[in-house]
Amino acid sequence: MFHFVYADEEGNAFDHENLYVLGRLGNSFVEPTEEELIPLPQGAGLTIIPNRTAVVMDRQGEFKKYRGPGFVVGALLPQGYTRTLLPAFINEQRAQQLPLFGYTAVGYKNGKLYAAARATDIDDKWNPKHFNTVQLAEKVHSLREKLPQNRIIKQLSYCALEYSCFTAQNIFYGRWEGGIPVSPACNARCLGCISLQPAECCPSPQSRIDFLPNVEEVVQLGLHHLGNEREPIISFGQGCEGEPSIQADLIAEAIIQIRNKTNCGTINMNTNGGNTFGIQKVCLAGIDSLRVSLNSAKPGAYTAYYQPQNYTLENVKESLRTASAQGVYTYLNLLFFPGINDCEDEVEALIQLIIDTDVKAVQLRNLNIDPDVLLDKIPSPKGEPLGVPAFLEVLSQELPTVEVGNYTKPINK
């Protein structure tokens, strides 16, 4: 069994020798299994979860509220890892909403910290050791001098230096997947939106782009990045913007102009897929891949989270079909939440959606949100949670040709 971990006011973590850690699947508290926890991965961090009451297990195997000193501790995972359990806590005090992070259960055993996670993709390109280097500020300055009139560069320099955004930093490092934000507006009001939150809610982790770039700025930056030799990808639809397909005319024209000058690299768009007409435009223009996000393949849970303004889940499915018909490589960006997405009816609906829309790959993303906020807003799924290891096994068995991972990859043309 894994010992319960708590923190003091200075942020020091301690294990409790007489209490054991529990995890949370939706609203249920469970004892972790050996296959659900791994040694804390490189690049992971610990965070205090304030004003919450931990639920723990004592030596007699009884679940109880923790009334001792200290705060609940959670892990924040690096990319490439999917959490299997949430930290076991309750909001007895009806305290303020937690910041938008992917809180993960933490335990201690045999001198090591463990996190409730599974490694679901291995790609050294996203190892934190490659980012926030001492050369970054100089590289940002150099590109801003090279393209002084490009407002997107100015936005990305802020994202790279202030938010440590990896896709923004890649633009300055001249490699791999680099982001090109274009859209200040959105057609959804996601509960866990990281760039726009309602007043008096939890603060957004980053601010949203506040201007509309022109085609020349997009083409200039796109050609610059795709001219690199290190598996370049340009991606529309970043954390610092709204929905990129709203600007489909801009993106489509930029793609056409870029592809008239180079066939190198991959052009990708991260989208909610609700604007099917816009998706069709960028597909016809020659985009290589499309990553469509959703939290659920069931209309009730999808609508409750995304709060779409002028589209439905059926529009999202139609966008995926449209892209596949045009030969565009389609990813499903599944905002995964243990105890919801691994429930029987959710799994069945997800598998059917993937089959119906010819999705080629599923990217798992830990849904960053206060668990109690999400569970209060979405309908309760039917059936018992399978657990994340079993969920991954079911996907592998039922969809053997569909890749399951975490990253957008270069498309071989």
Secondary structure, 3 states (H helix, E strand, C coil): CCEEEEECCCCCEEEEEEEEECEEECCEEECCCHHHCEECCCCCEEEEECCCEEEEECCCCCEEECCCCCEEEEEECCCCEEECCEECEECCCCCCCCCCCCCECEEEECCEEEECEEECCCCHHHCHHHCCCCCHHHHHHHHHHHCCCCHHHHHHHHHHHHCCCHHHHHHHHCCCEEECCCCCCCCCCCCCCCCCCCCCCCCCCCCCCCCCCCHHHHHHHHHHHHCCCCCCEEEECCCCCCCHHHHHHHHHHHHHHHHHHCCCCEEEEEECCCCHHHHHHHHHHCCCEEEEEECCCCHHHHHHHHCCCCCCHHHHHHHHHHHHHCCCEEEEEEEECCCCCCEHHHHHHHHHHHHHHCCCEEEEEECCCCHHHHHHHCCCCCCCECCHHHHHHHHHHHCCCCEEECCCCCCCC
